[in-house]
Amino acid sequence: MLVSDVIDRINTAISDEDSTKASNTLFTNKRKVNQLKNALDQYASNVKGIEDIFSTPVNTSNRVVTGPTDAIRSQAYRLAYIWRDGRKNPLNIKNLNYVTTEFPYNTYSGIPRFINVWNNEITIYPDSSSSAQTTTLNGAISDSATTITVASTNSFPELNGRITINNEKIRYTAKTATTFTGCTRGVEGTTAAGHSNSDTVTHNNFELFYRRKHFEISVDANDTISPTDLAKEMEIPDEHVEPIVDLVANKLLILIGDFNLADRYKIDAAAFFRQAKNDIEAGYGDVVQGGMIGHAYDWEVNNIGATI
């Protein structure tokens, strides 16, 4: 469902014909969007159903990575790994006491095995003894190019890798000896841009799977909602939109003192969030149960590809 559809539903709720205060100046777009953000933040923190991937290069000179700013505070980080020597090395998330005890000096280096998270900083232990792979562009590219030609793709992941060029992060689905193909531009909240010949291309060898907040909806100084945001798809399932609309309508109507109409949209928020979490977990369960493949070693031939 589009953001525009959600705003329309909120407008319909607060403009009920029984309400004599529907045109109240408190019903600005900014106030509607703020209340929608509050409801979506509650949804994200309770349901933990909005998922994303954060990636960045990790080199021998940096042990600390600044985490994604949109991660929810509780149970945000699901899995992290670092790519090295042609394989993914999972990183165990440990507490401060463990990593401080096991790594009391700053001189350890090798294949990273652990991370600790504090104040949105991800500290890697031990220091990586190798840096992220780099190459250079072989020719300029536009902000919409989906095939990127480089000097060499050697040592980059064969499939579904992520790279950084200047300030843009890019996901590719496959590669040849000199190209990244099936590219999705401007991922992870960055902006697609043109790049020049010989610009550096760096592998995002650190990947973090995490749960995050819903994207924010912008309202300008003229109280106009961003057309770009209105055209975006909501990041929650359609079946969860109506209760969110009810939560927003209830808060807005209470704000202007229209308690009779507000009661129409009063719901048990805690019960809704519990059910929404169960809905998502049950849906994932159905997918897993439908699989026919057991352990990876039943079908994997090597670390590059698989023959089934």
Buried (B, 14 or more C-beta within 10 A) or exposed (E): BEBBBBBEBBBEBBEBEEBEBBEBEEBEBEBBBBBBBEBBBBBBBBBBBBEBBBBBBBBEEBBEBEBBEBBBEEEBBEEBBBBBEEEBBEBEBBEEEBBEEEBEEEEEEEEBBBBBBEEEEBBBBBBBEBBBBBBEBBEEBEEEBBEBBBEEBEBBBEEEBBBBBEEBBBBBEBBEEBBBBEBEBBBBEBEBBBBEEEBEBBBBBBBBEBBBBBBBBEBEEEEEBBEEBBEEEBBBBEEBBBBBBBBBBBBBBBBBEBEEBBEBBBEEBEEBBEBBBEBBEEEEEEEEEEEEEEEEEEEBEEEEEEEE
